[in-house]
Amino acid sequence: MASSHGSSPAPRPGRDGMYLKERGAPPPRCRSLRSLPDVCPKEPTGEGRGLCDGPSVVADLDRWTVLSSKVNLPAALNDPRLAKRESDFFTKTWGLDFAETEVMPSFYLPNITKEHFAPYLQEMAQRERIHERCKTICPNKDDVEAVSSNNSNHDKSKAELEQVPKIFMKPEFALEDPSTFNSVLPWSHFNSAGGKSSRDVASSKLLQEKLSHYLDVVEVSIARQISLRSDAFFHAMSSQHDLQDRLQDTQRAVAVLRGRIAAIDRVTVQGPLRALRTNLTRNNCVKLHNKLKLMAAVHQTQPTVQLLLSTAEFMGALELISTTKEVLQQELQGVHSFRHLGSQLCELEKLIDKMMVEDFSMYARSDLNRCLRDEPHVLDKERLESLVFGLLRQRKLDFLDIYSEEMIMAVKAIVSLCVAENVLQIEDIDTEVVTKVADQTRLMTFPQWFELLKSVFESFLLFLQRIKATQTVIKNVVLEVLASTQKLRLLEEAALVQEGPPGPELLQGGGAELAYLTHEGLFISDALNEAQQGLQDQSSGLQDQSSVGGARLQQRDSASGYTETSVSREQSYMSGENMMPSDLELNRVTNTLQELLHTASDVSHDRCVKVLTARAKDGSLERLSSADFVLLSQTVEGFVRDTEDLSGRRIASLRGALQSQANRFVHRFHEERKTKLSLLLDNERWKQAEVPAEFQDLVNSIADGRITLPERKIPGAEDRKPTEFLFVNGQKYAVVGTVLLLIRIFLEYCQCVNDIPSIATDMLTRLSDLLKHFNSRSCQLVLGAGALQVVGLKTITTKNLALASRCLQLVVQYIPVIRAHFETKLQPKQYSVLRHFDHITKDYNDHIAEVSAKLVAIMDSLSEKVLSKYEVKAPMPSAVFRTVCKQMAKMHEAISELLPEEQTQMLFLRINASFKLHLKRQLSRLGVVNDGGPQNGLVVVDVAFYTENVQVLKSLDRLDLNMVEIWEQKR
């Protein structure tokens, strides 16, 4: 059926209603059609090459361009084979920095909005409404007939197509499939034996005719569809011819444009491009030259480091290594010849760390063990600063432990050296026999040992001053590092704050350069890096990093001219700021430095304590005289004060050792004086002693407020004669010799407290014990009559009693003075111990009262004994009253010169009261009353005699005896 048509084969409909021309069919046009030019050729064509010799955006023979791409981007993005659209289509190829950006609107096209179409829509809206109304009211006759014929034809063709089996209409129809082939060609109708019977031939003919019928039905249906759409088909063909004509015109225009572009490229573009290429090549050569110079400088790093280490320039070596590692990481990364240099520099840096630690240890040993006198406090200050800065840079923060260990060893050596120097000057000590230092110190006399102690103190003071000077140098370096790191941090923060976005001019320039480099086929990343580098250079004003690195390395190429001043300390901080310790670590180093001086002071004091304890092991310090011990105490206190001023804190070890020795000294001091006082009391005969002039001067100095022993005797004191009484504040005291020595003893206690304030509490307790001992022992000897057996006195007389009372009163006189003196030496929290003086004062007053009572008791027993024999009879005055008056006169004679008048009067008033009481009892017994009788008269005569004899005594003339009380009162 298809071959019966005379015209050209009708086009067959394709997908989406498009009509495709059958292959092989001759074109209906008479003129020959030229093939369209390949806009994106895969291989260059000769005619395209002949258009121009310059670079072309259409056909390029040399390299691939973006116009050679055969991939349809919308098709790639909308690939139906993918389950879902890939979200990382761009970023997985071009990196994470690729992002969708907003396309800038063109400056040459106006912004078309809906308002531009408003007039047209308003004009055509009325016409459109009329047209639509006419279509609905009056449909086209041809359209109606065409629709009816089309419907009938469509029904007819549909009925015919239904005769064709459905298997031929399936999209997956393929005769290669065995099941499909068997369904189309049912071989079961044929003989399987292979023979051809008449039945098989008929079946095959019938099958062939059936298939031909199916084909005719389909062809007729296709022809019908083509005839229905013939106008659209021929319109498409004519449009295709017009399009080819236009493409030919476009090709000719493009050829002309290529010629013009080639001329422009030849005349205007190639020269500037060549200049730009030459400039780019020159810049690359300069960079290459700088890079080679940098590599040459890096190549000289190891020999330069070795040369610096030979001169102990650790800081320069470390900075050179740090700069080289920085250059390797930033400028020479990936250079094959330097692939092992980084690890070699790390090993070299570790070696420098060990060398610095060893050098610092040697420095500390030589500095601490050199002569303490006539040398500067700091040895080689520049070397110390360099070592400390290098150790801090490498974060070797334990270098102070090394210094501390060397310091402890040096402290031990100082004591041994001082002992050896002093022993050499003493001929009595044989160092070959006595080898131990402690034994040698015990063989010295106290002056020799004291000179040794002062030498040790002096050496330790110089040693601590040297350590403090070293500590100051190290601390200054640490503080300088701390200040520099803080300064750099502030500068970095300020730079971040001041940094702003790049200017539009720079962006435009960078974009133009980027476009040119892309056009020339260079790497876009290189162009972008160059643009960013230009922005950074223009904004910060810094030099190129490679030139800086080269300058740093070239600065150290000549090791002979290297000095510490060639590289500033600020550059050192900047190059090693990442290696420097943090502020917290630096503050910890500063605290450790302070503890270093404290440790040195503590160790020095510990060694001095050993010197003291070695000497005190045999008790020699306890046997010192008070003057020697005071001298020792003052020397130790002075050393402790000096070391405390140096270290800035209180040190207790040496003070504790001195306090321990002071306690032993106080115990011995007290025991000696207590024993001495006991011996004096046991030998005291309780007679009034003469007062030497020196004791009177001593009492006078106490009255003037000087509670101390005189340093030397007052001139002329020996020429003055002793006096009978001791005058204190206008009062005279008759005393025994023991009390005079007691005054001197408690002044020795006060003097010792002045010299050693730390023993004030202990000394107060011991002095209280001494005063109590004097009180109790004197009571035993006098009131207890112990002196009869101890000294051999025949009896304890009233004079002995009055003298003892007066001595006790003298001691009571000085107790407030002693109390006030000790109060100035005590801390406020120690004032509670002063209550001992209150108890002592009470005990002494009680003792004085007992002595007075004893005197009254003596006269009381005498009066009672004599008056018991009293009889009222002539002659008058009676013998009893004569005896009483005689005994009272004797007592007055005994005590009047010893006791003051007030005490004498009070004593005789008590004696008189006792006498009146006994006389009253005797008169009552005798029955004598105050009646004016003869017996009353006799008693009155005796009483008058008694009154006269008592009042005639010295200082008793105004004494009111009140003798009326002897008579019984009348009821």
LOLO-514191 format. One line per 2 residues: number of its first residue (from 1); for each residue y, x, z of C-alpha. Coordinates in steps of 0.1 Angstrom, whole numbers, plus 2048, in hexadecimal, padded with zeros to 3 digits. Each point is the difference from the previous one (the first is absolute). Layout:
NUM) Y:X:Z; ...
// end
This chain:
1) 800:800:800; 817:81C:807
3) 7FC:80F:7DE; 807:7E0:7ED
5) 825:802:807; 815:810:7E5
7) 81C:80B:816; 7FF:81C:818
9) 7EB:7FA:81E; 811:7EC:81A
11) 809:811:820; 7E9:7F9:81D
13) 80E:7F5:822; 7FE:81A:81C
15) 806:7FE:825; 81F:7EF:80D
17) 805:7ED:7DF; 80A:81F:7ED
19) 7F4:804:7DC; 7F2:821:7F5
21) 7FC:80B:7DC; 7DC:807:7F6
23) 7F8:824:7FB; 7FD:80D:7DE
25) 814:7E5:7F0; 81B:80C:7E8
27) 823:7F9:80A; 811:7E3:7EF
29) 81F:814:7F8; 803:812:7DE
31) 811:81F:80C; 7ED:81B:813
33) 806:802:825; 807:821:810
35) 7F1:807:822; 816:7FF:81D
37) 80A:821:80F; 7EF:809:821
39) 81B:7FF:81A; 7EB:812:81A
41) 7E9:816:7EB; 7E3:811:810
43) 802:81E:7E9; 820:80B:7EE
45) 805:7F6:7DC; 80E:815:7E5
47) 81C:7E8:7F6; 80C:7FC:823
49) 802:826:803; 816:802:7E1
51) 81C:7EA:80F; 80E:81B:816
53) 7F6:822:80E; 80F:7FA:823
55) 7F1:7EE:81D; 7F9:7DC:7F9
57) 7FA:7E2:817; 7EA:7EF:7E5
59) 7E8:81A:7F4; 7FB:820:813
61) 7E6:819:7F3; 800:818:81E
63) 7FB:7EC:820; 7F8:7DE:80E
65) 81D:7EA:807; 804:7DF:811
67) 801:7F0:7DD; 7DC:80B:7F9
69) 7F3:7E8:81B; 7E7:7E6:7F4
71) 7FD:7ED:820; 810:7DE:803
73) 80F:7FF:823; 7FF:7DA:804
75) 7DC:800:7F4; 7F7:81B:819
77) 811:7EE:81C; 7F0:7DE:7F7
79) 7DD:80D:7F9; 7E9:7E2:804
81) 7E2:816:808; 80F:80A:821
83) 7F8:7E9:81E; 823:803:80C
85) 820:812:7F7; 801:823:80D
87) 81D:805:818; 800:826:7FE
89) 801:802:7DA; 81F:816:7FF
91) 7FE:812:822; 7DC:80D:7FB
93) 80B:813:7E1; 824:809:807
95) 7FF:803:826; 80D:7ED:81D
97) 824:808:7F7; 7FE:7E9:7E2
99) 80E:7DD:808; 80D:7E3:7ED
101) 825:802:7FC; 818:7E7:7F4
103) 80B:804:7DC; 825:805:7FD
105) 811:7E5:7EA; 80E:80C:7E0
107) 825:805:7FE; 801:7F5:7DB
109) 7F0:7DE:803; 812:7E3:811
111) 7F0:7EE:81D; 7F3:7DF:7F0
113) 7FE:7E3:818; 7FA:7DB:7FC
115) 825:7F9:7FD; 800:811:7DE
117) 7E9:7E4:7F2; 812:7E4:811
119) 817:7F6:7E2; 7E2:801:7E8
121) 7EA:7EB:816; 81C:7E7:806
123) 806:7FD:7DA; 7DB:7FC:7F7
125) 7F5:7E9:81C; 80D:7E0:7F0
127) 7F0:808:7DE; 7DF:808:811
129) 7FF:7DE:812; 808:7EE:7DF
131) 7E4:813:7EE; 7E6:7F9:81A
133) 809:7DB:800; 7FC:7FE:7DA
135) 7DE:811:801; 7F2:7E7:818
137) 80E:7E2:7ED; 7F9:809:7DC
139) 7E2:817:7FC; 7FB:813:7DE
141) 7E9:7EF:7E8; 7F2:820:7F3
143) 7F9:80B:822; 7EE:7E0:808
145) 7EB:802:7E0; 7F9:825:806
147) 7F6:7F8:824; 7E8:7E4:7F5
149) 7F1:815:7E4; 7FD:81E:817
151) 7EE:7EA:81A; 7E8:7F3:7E6
153) 7F9:822:7F2; 7FD:80E:822
155) 7E6:7E5:80A; 7ED:807:7E0
157) 7FF:826:805; 7F7:7FB:824
159) 7E2:7EB:7F6; 7F5:81A:7E6
161) 804:81D:819; 7EB:7EE:819
163) 7E3:805:7E8; 802:826:805
165) 7EB:80B:81F; 814:80A:81E
167) 7F0:822:802; 815:80B:7E1
169) 820:7F6:813; 7F9:814:820
171) 817:81F:806; 7E2:815:809
173) 7ED:7F8:7DF; 7EF:820:7F5
175) 7E2:803:7E9; 7F7:821:811
177) 7F4:7EC:81E; 7DB:7F8:7FA
179) 803:7DE:811; 81E:7F6:7EA
181) 7EE:80D:7E0; 7E0:7EC:808
183) 815:7E1:806; 812:804:7DE
185) 7E1:80A:7ED; 7E1:7EE:80F
187) 7E4:817:7F4; 7E7:7EA:811
189) 800:7EA:7E0; 7F4:81D:7EC
191) 7DC:80D:7FE; 7FB:81B:818
193) 7E3:80F:7EB; 819:80E:7E8
195) 7F5:7EB:7E2; 818:7EB:7ED
197) 7F4:7DC:7FC; 812:7E5:7EE
199) 809:7F0:820; 812:820:80D
201) 813:803:7DF; 80C:7DC:803
203) 80A:806:824; 814:81E:7F8
205) 812:7EF:7E4; 808:7E3:816
207) 80D:818:81B; 816:812:7E6
209) 80E:7E0:7F3; 808:7F4:823
211) 812:820:808; 813:7FE:7DF
213) 80A:7DC:809; 80D:80C:822
215) 814:81B:7EE; 80F:7E7:7E7
217) 80A:7E9:81C; 811:81B:813
219) 812:80D:7E0; 80C:7DD:7F7
221) 80D:7FC:823; 812:821:7FE
223) 80E:7F8:7DE; 80C:7DF:80D
225) 811:810:81D; 811:819:7E9
227) 80C:7E5:7E9; 80F:7EE:81D
229) 813:820:80A; 807:80E:7DE
231) 826:7FE:803; 800:814:820
233) 7E8:81A:7F1; 814:806:7E1
235) 820:801:815; 7F0:81B:815
237) 7F7:814:7E1; 823:7FE:7F2
239) 80E:80B:821; 7E9:81E:7FF
241) 80E:80A:7DE; 823:7FD:80E
243) 7F7:815:81E; 7F2:81B:7E9
245) 820:801:7ED; 814:804:81F
247) 7EA:81B:80C; 805:813:7E0
249) 826:7FD:804; 7FC:80C:824
251) 7EB:81D:7F5; 81A:80B:7E7
253) 81B:7FC:81B; 7EC:815:818
255) 7FB:81B:7E6; 826:802:7FB
257) 805:800:826; 7E6:81C:803
259) 813:815:7E7; 821:7FB:812
261) 7F0:808:822; 7F1:820:7F1
263) 822:80A:7F3; 810:7F9:822
265) 7E4:813:811; 804:81E:7E9
267) 826:801:802; 808:7F4:823
269) 7E2:801:817; 7EB:81F:7F9
271) 81B:819:809; 808:7F1:822
273) 7DC:7FB:807; 7F8:824:7F8
275) 81C:80A:818; 7F3:7EA:81B
277) 7DD:80E:7FB; 80D:823:801
279) 813:7F9:820; 7E1:7F0:80F
281) 7EC:81F:7F6; 81A:817:80F
283) 800:7EC:821; 7DA:802:800
285) 801:825:7FA; 819:804:81D
287) 7E9:7EC:817; 7E3:814:7F4
289) 812:820:807; 80A:7F4:823
291) 7DD:7F5:806; 7F3:823:7F6
293) 819:811:816; 7F5:7E8:81C
295) 7DC:809:7F9; 809:825:801
297) 811:7FB:822; 7E2:7ED:80D
299) 7E9:81B:7F4; 813:819:816
301) 7FD:7EA:81F; 7E2:811:80F
303) 80C:824:7FD; 822:7F6:80D
305) 7EF:7EE:81E; 7EC:81F:807
307) 81F:816:7FF; 812:7E8:818
309) 7E3:7FF:818; 800:826:801
311) 824:7FF:80E; 7F7:7E2:817
313) 816:7E9:7ED; 7EB:7E1:808
315) 81B:7E7:7FB; 808:80D:7DD
317) 7DB:800:7F7; 7FA:7DD:80D
319) 81F:7F3:7ED; 7F4:812:7E0
321) 7DE:7F0:803; 80F:7DE:807
323) 817:802:7E2; 7E4:80D:7EA
325) 7E9:7E3:80A; 81C:7E8:7F9
327) 806:80E:7DE; 7DB:7FF:7F9
329) 7FE:7DC:809; 81F:7F5:7EE
331) 808:818:7E3; 7DF:812:7F8
333) 7E7:7E4:807; 7E2:803:7E8
335) 806:824:7F7; 7DD:80E:7FC
337) 808:824:809; 80D:7F4:822
339) 7E4:7E9:809; 7F4:817:81D
341) 822:80B:80C; 806:7E2:816
343) 7E0:806:815; 808:825:801
345) 823:7F8:80E; 7F1:7E9:81A
347) 7E8:81C:80B; 81D:818:801
349) 814:7E7:815; 7E4:7FE:819
351) 7FF:826:801; 825:801:807
353) 7FB:7E7:81C; 7E7:817:811
355) 817:81E:7FA; 81E:7EE:810
357) 7EB:7F6:81E; 7F4:824:805
359) 823:80E:7FA; 80F:7E7:81A
361) 7E5:80A:818; 808:825:7FB
363) 825:7F8:803; 7FB:7ED:821
365) 7EA:81C:80E; 819:81C:7F7
367) 81E:7EB:80C; 7F1:7F7:821
369) 7F1:822:808; 81D:816:7F8
371) 817:810:81A; 814:7E6:813
373) 81E:816:806; 81A:80E:7E8
375) 7F4:7EB:7E3; 80D:7E0:7EF
377) 7F2:7DF:80B; 7F4:7F6:7DD
379) 7ED:819:7EB; 806:7FE:7DA
381) 810:7DE:800; 7FF:7FC:7DA
383) 7DA:806:800; 7FB:7E6:81B
385) 815:7E6:7EE; 7ED:806:7E0
387) 7DE:7FE:811; 809:7E0:813
389) 80E:7EF:7E1; 7E1:80A:7EC
391) 7E9:7F2:81B; 814:7E0:802
393) 7FF:7FD:7DA; 7DA:803:800
395) 7FE:7E8:81E; 7F0:81B:816
397) 80E:7F0:81F; 7E8:812:818
399) 812:821:7FE; 80F:7FA:822
401) 7DD:801:80F; 7FC:823:7F3
403) 821:80A:80F; 7F6:7F0:821
405) 7DF:813:802; 812:821:7F9
407) 81A:7F7:81A; 7E6:7FB:81B
409) 7F0:822:7F8; 822:810:801
411) 807:7F1:822; 7E0:80F:80E
413) 809:822:7F2; 823:7FF:810
415) 7F3:7FF:823; 7E7:81C:7F9
417) 81B:815:7F0; 818:7FC:81D
419) 7E5:809:81A; 7F6:81F:7EC
421) 825:80B:7FD; 805:7FC:826
423) 7DF:810:80A; 808:81F:7EC
425) 81E:806:817; 7EA:7FC:820
427) 7EC:81F:808; 7EC:7F0:81C
429) 7ED:7E9:7E8; 7E4:810:7EB
431) 7FB:7EB:7E1; 7DF:80F:7F9
433) 7F2:7F5:821; 813:7DF:803
435) 7FD:7F0:7DD; 807:7DB:807
437) 825:7F5:7FE; 7FD:7EA:81F
439) 7F2:81C:815; 81C:817:7F4
441) 81B:7E7:80A; 7F1:7FC:823
443) 801:826:805; 826:800:7FB
445) 819:7FE:81C; 815:7E1:801
447) 81F:812:7F1; 7EA:80E:7E4
449) 7F0:7DE:7FA; 821:7EF:801
451) 80E:817:7E5; 7E1:7F8:7EB
453) 806:7DB:805; 824:804:7F5
455) 7F5:813:7E2; 7E7:7E5:7F7
457) 81B:7E5:804; 819:814:7EA
459) 7E5:805:7E5; 7F7:7DB:800
461) 825:7F6:7FD; 804:817:7E2
463) 7E0:7F3:7F2; 80A:7DB:804
465) 822:808:7F0; 7EF:80F:7E2
467) 7E9:7E2:7FD; 81E:7E9:802
469) 813:813:7E5; 7E1:7FE:7EA
471) 7FD:7DB:808; 824:7FB:7F6
473) 7FB:811:7DE; 7E1:7EB:7F9
475) 811:7E0:80C; 81E:807:7E9
477) 7E8:803:7E3; 7EF:7DF:809
479) 821:7EE:804; 80C:80E:7DF
481) 7E1:7F4:7EE; 804:7DE:811
483) 825:7FD:7F6; 7F8:80A:7DC
485) 7E4:7E7:7FC; 817:7E4:80E
487) 81C:80C:7E8; 7E9:7FF:7E2
489) 7F3:7DD:80A; 824:7F4:802
491) 808:80F:7DE; 7E2:7F0:7F0
493) 80A:7DE:80E; 823:804:7F4
495) 7F3:80A:7DD; 7EB:7E1:7FF
497) 81D:7EA:80A; 817:810:7E6
499) 7E7:7FE:7E4; 808:7E4:7E8
501) 7F3:7F1:7DE; 806:815:7E1
503) 81E:7F9:7EA; 7FE:7EC:7E0
505) 80B:81E:7EB; 7E3:814:80D
507) 7E8:7E4:7F9; 80D:7FB:7DD
509) 7FE:825:7F9; 7DD:802:80E
511) 7F6:7E2:7EB; 80D:80F:7E0
513) 7EE:820:807; 7E0:7ED:808
515) 803:7EC:7DF; 804:820:7EC
517) 7E2:811:811; 7EB:7E2:7FA
519) 80B:7FF:7DC; 7F7:824:7FC
521) 7DD:7FA:80F; 805:813:821
523) 7F4:7F4:822; 814:7E4:80F
525) 7F8:80C:823; 810:822:7F8
527) 81F:7F0:7F4; 802:7E9:81F
529) 7FB:81E:817; 81C:813:7EE
531) 817:7E2:803; 7F8:7FC:825
533) 805:826:806; 822:7FD:7EF
535) 809:7E3:817; 7F5:813:81F
537) 813:820:7F5; 820:7ED:7F9
539) 7FE:7EC:820; 7F6:81B:819
541) 810:81E:7F0; 7E1:815:808
543) 7F2:81C:7EB; 7DF:7FE:7EE
545) 7E4:803:819; 7ED:81A:7EB
547) 81F:817:7FF; 804:7FB:826
549) 7DC:809:805; 803:81E:7EA
551) 81F:80B:812; 7EE:7FC:821
553) 7E4:816:7F4; 816:819:7EE
555) 814:803:820; 7E1:80F:810
557) 7F3:815:7E3; 811:81F:80F
559) 7F1:804:822; 812:820:807
561) 821:7ED:800; 7F3:7E3:814
563) 811:7FA:821; 802:7E2:818
565) 823:7F9:7F4; 7F6:7FD:7DB
567) 7F1:7DE:807; 815:7EA:816
569) 7F1:7EE:81D; 80A:7DF:7F1
571) 7EC:806:7E0; 7E3:809:816
573) 802:7DF:811; 803:7EE:7DF
575) 7E2:811:7F0; 7EA:7FB:81F
577) 80C:7DF:80D; 7DF:7EF:7FA
579) 7EE:81C:814; 818:7FF:81D
581) 7F5:7EF:820; 80D:7DE:809
583) 81C:7F9:818; 7E6:7F6:81B
585) 7ED:821:7FC; 820:814:801
587) 80B:7EF:820; 7DD:807:80E
589) 805:825:7F8; 822:7FF:812
591) 7EF:7F2:81F; 7E5:81A:7FE
593) 81B:81B:7FE; 80F:7F3:820
595) 7DE:7FF:811; 7FB:824:7F4
597) 81C:80C:816; 7F3:7EA:81D
599) 7DD:80F:7FB; 80F:823:801
601) 813:7F9:820; 7E1:7F1:810
603) 7E9:81D:7F6; 81A:819:80D
605) 802:7EE:821; 7DA:7FF:802
607) 7FE:826:7FC; 81B:804:81A
609) 7EC:7EA:817; 7E2:817:7FB
611) 816:81E:80A; 80B:7EE:820
613) 7DD:7F4:809; 7F1:823:7F9
615) 819:80F:819; 7FB:7E4:819
617) 7DA:802:800; 7FF:818:81E
619) 81C:7ED:812; 81B:81A:7FA
621) 81A:7E6:7F6; 7FB:7ED:820
623) 807:81F:814; 821:806:7EF
625) 81F:800:815; 817:7E2:7FC
627) 819:815:7ED; 7E6:80D:7E8
629) 7F1:7DE:7FA; 823:7F1:7FB
631) 807:81B:7E7; 7DF:7F8:7EE
633) 808:7DB:801; 823:805:7F2
635) 7F2:816:7E4; 7E6:7E6:7F6
637) 819:7E4:802; 818:813:7E9
639) 7E4:806:7E7; 7F6:7DC:801
641) 824:7F4:7FA; 804:818:7E3
643) 7E0:7F4:7EF; 809:7DC:806
645) 822:805:7F0; 7EE:810:7E2
647) 7E5:7E5:7FC; 815:7E3:80A
649) 7E7:7F0:819; 7F4:805:823
651) 7E2:817:806; 7EC:7FB:81F
653) 7E3:819:7FF; 813:81F:80E
655) 814:7EA:818; 7DF:7F2:80C
657) 7F1:823:805; 820:80B:813
659) 7FE:7E0:815; 7DC:808:809
661) 80A:823:80A; 81E:7F2:812
663) 7EA:7E8:814; 7EB:81E:80A
665) 81F:814:808; 80E:7E3:814
667) 7E0:7FD:814; 800:825:808
669) 825:7FF:806; 7FD:7E3:818
671) 7E1:80E:811; 812:822:806
673) 81E:7F0:80F; 7EC:7E7:814
675) 7EB:81C:80E; 81F:814:807
677) 810:7E2:812; 7E1:7FB:814
679) 800:824:80B; 825:7FE:809
681) 7FA:7E1:815; 7E2:80E:811
683) 814:81E:80A; 820:7ED:809
685) 809:802:825; 81A:7E4:7FD
687) 81D:814:80B; 823:7FF:7F1
689) 803:81A:7E4; 81E:811:7F3
691) 80C:7F5:7DE; 805:81D:7E7
693) 81E:7FF:7EA; 7EB:7FC:7E0
695) 7F1:7DF:80E; 823:7F3:808
697) 80B:809:7DD; 7E1:7EE:7F2
699) 809:7E1:814; 824:802:7F4
701) 7F5:802:7DC; 7EA:7E1:805
703) 81F:7EE:80E; 813:80A:7E0
705) 7E5:7F0:7EB; 7ED:81F:7F5
707) 7DB:7F8:808; 7F4:822:7F5
709) 7F7:821:80F; 81B:81B:7FA
711) 7F6:818:7E4; 80C:81D:816
713) 80C:805:823; 824:7FA:807
715) 813:820:806; 809:806:824
717) 7E6:7E7:80E; 7EC:81C:810
719) 820:80D:812; 807:7DF:811
721) 7F0:7F9:821; 7E8:7E3:805
723) 80D:7E1:811; 7F0:7EA:81B
725) 802:7E0:7ED; 7FD:7F4:7DC
727) 81E:7ED:7F4; 7F9:7E3:7E8
729) 81C:7E9:7F6; 814:808:81F
731) 7E2:7FB:818; 7EF:81C:812
733) 7DA:802:801; 7ED:815:818
735) 7E0:808:7ED; 7E1:815:802
737) 7F8:81A:7E6; 7E5:7EB:7EF
739) 819:7E6:7F6; 817:81A:7F0
741) 7E2:80B:7EB; 7F7:7DC:7F9
743) 823:7FB:7F1; 7FA:81E:7E9
745) 7DE:7F3:7F7; 80B:7DE:7F4
747) 81C:811:7ED; 7E5:814:7EF
749) 7F0:7DF:7F6; 820:7F3:7F3
751) 807:820:7ED; 7DD:7FE:7F0
753) 807:7DC:7F5; 821:80C:7F0
755) 7ED:81B:7ED; 7E1:7EA:7F7
757) 80C:7DC:7FD; 7DD:7F5:7F5
759) 7F1:806:822; 81A:7EB:813
761) 7E8:7E4:809; 7E5:818:80C
763) 819:815:813; 80F:7E2:811
765) 7DE:7F6:80C; 7F9:823:80D
767) 822:802:811; 7FA:7DF:811
769) 7DE:80D:80C; 812:81F:80D
771) 81A:7EC:813; 7E5:7E9:80E
773) 7EC:81F:80B; 81E:80E:812
775) 806:7DF:812; 7DD:7FB:80A
777) 7FA:824:80A; 820:803:814
779) 7F6:7DF:812; 7DE:80F:809
781) 810:820:80D; 81C:7F1:814
783) 7F9:7DD:809; 7DB:806:800
785) 805:821:814; 7EB:813:7E6
787) 818:81D:804; 7F1:806:822
789) 7DF:80B:7F1; 80D:80D:7DE
791) 81D:815:80B; 7F9:803:825
793) 81E:7ED:80E; 7FD:7F8:825
795) 810:7DE:7FC; 813:7EA:7E7
797) 823:7FF:80E; 81B:7E7:7FA
799) 812:81B:7ED; 7E2:804:7E9
801) 800:7DA:7FA; 825:7FF:7F9
803) 7FE:81D:7E8; 7E3:7F0:7EE
805) 814:7DF:7FD; 81E:813:7F3
807) 7EA:812:7E6; 7F2:7DE:7F5
809) 823:7F2:7FD; 80A:81D:7EA
811) 7E3:7F9:7E8; 809:7DB:7FF
813) 823:80B:7F7; 7F3:811:7E0
815) 7E7:7E6:7F5; 81A:7EB:7ED
817) 80D:81F:7F0; 7DD:809:7F4
819) 7FA:7DD:7F4; 820:7FF:7EC
821) 7F7:822:7F0; 7DD:7F4:7F5
823) 80D:7DF:7F4; 814:813:7E5
825) 7E1:811:7F4; 7EA:7E1:7FD
827) 7FD:7E6:7E5; 80B:7DC:80A
829) 7DB:7F5:7FF; 7F8:81B:819
831) 819:7F5:81B; 7E4:7EF:813
833) 7F5:822:80E; 821:803:812
835) 7F3:7E7:81A; 7EE:81E:810
837) 821:80B:80E; 806:7DE:810
839) 7DF:803:812; 807:824:80A
841) 822:7F6:80E; 7F1:7E4:814
843) 7E5:818:80E; 81A:81A:80A
845) 816:7E5:811; 7E2:7F4:813
847) 7F8:823:80B; 824:805:80B
849) 7FE:7E0:814; 7E0:80B:810
851) 810:821:80B; 81D:7ED:80F
853) 7E8:7E9:811; 7ED:81E:80D
855) 820:80E:80F; 807:7DE:811
857) 7DC:7FE:80C; 803:822:811
859) 81E:7F5:814; 7F0:7DD:805
861) 7E1:80E:810; 815:818:815
863) 817:7E4:80C; 7E3:7E9:808
865) 7EE:81C:813; 81F:80A:814
867) 80E:7DD:807; 7DE:7F4:80D
869) 808:816:81F; 824:7F3:803
871) 80A:7F3:823; 822:7F3:809
873) 80A:815:81D; 818:81C:808
875) 809:81B:7F8; 812:7F6:7DF
877) 7FD:808:7E5; 7DB:7FF:804
879) 7E8:81B:7F4; 7F1:7E9:7E6
881) 821:7FB:7EF; 807:824:802
883) 7DF:808:7EF; 807:7E6:7E4
885) 822:80D:7F9; 7F4:824:800
887) 7E5:7F7:7E5; 818:7ED:7EB
889) 818:81D:801; 7E4:817:7F5
891) 7F7:7E9:7E3; 824:7FD:7F6
893) 803:825:800; 7E1:803:7EA
895) 809:7E7:7E6; 826:7FE:7FF
897) 803:81F:7EA; 7E4:7F5:7E9
899) 808:7DB:7FB; 821:7F2:7F5
901) 815:7ED:819; 7F7:7DD:7F3
903) 7DB:807:803; 805:80F:823
905) 813:7E2:80C; 7E7:7E8:7F1
907) 7E3:813:810; 811:801:823
909) 808:7DB:7FD; 7DA:7F9:7FB
911) 7F8:818:81D; 81A:7EE:816
913) 7F1:7DE:7F7; 7DE:80D:80A
915) 80E:80F:821; 811:7DF:809
917) 7E0:7ED:7F9; 7EC:816:818
919) 81C:800:81A; 802:7DA:7FF
921) 7DB:7FD:805; 801:818:81E
923) 81D:7EE:810; 7EF:7DF:7FB
925) 7E1:80F:811; 815:80D:81C
927) 812:7DE:803; 823:80F:7FC
929) 818:7E7:7F1; 825:800:7F7
931) 80B:7F0:820; 81A:81A:80C
933) 7E9:80A:81D; 7F9:824:80C
935) 7E3:805:7E8; 814:7F3:7E3
937) 81B:819:809; 7E8:81D:800
939) 7F3:7F6:7DE; 823:7FD:7F3
941) 807:824:80C; 7E0:80D:7ED
943) 809:7ED:7E1; 824:80D:801
945) 7F2:823:803; 7E9:7FA:7E2
947) 81C:7F2:7EB; 816:81D:808
949) 7E6:81A:7F8; 7F7:7EF:7DF
951) 824:7FB:7F4; 809:823:808
953) 7E8:80C:7E5; 80E:80A:7DE
955) 807:7E3:7E8; 7F4:7E7:81A
957) 821:7FB:813; 807:7DF:7ED
959) 7DC:7F3:803; 7FF:7DD:810
961) 7E2:802:818; 804:7DB:80C
963) 7EF:806:821; 806:7DC:80C
965) 7E0:7F7:7EE; 7EB:811:81C
967) 806:7E1:817; 7ED:7E0:7FE
969) 816:7E4:7F4; 805:7E4:81A
971) 7F1:7E0:7F5
// end
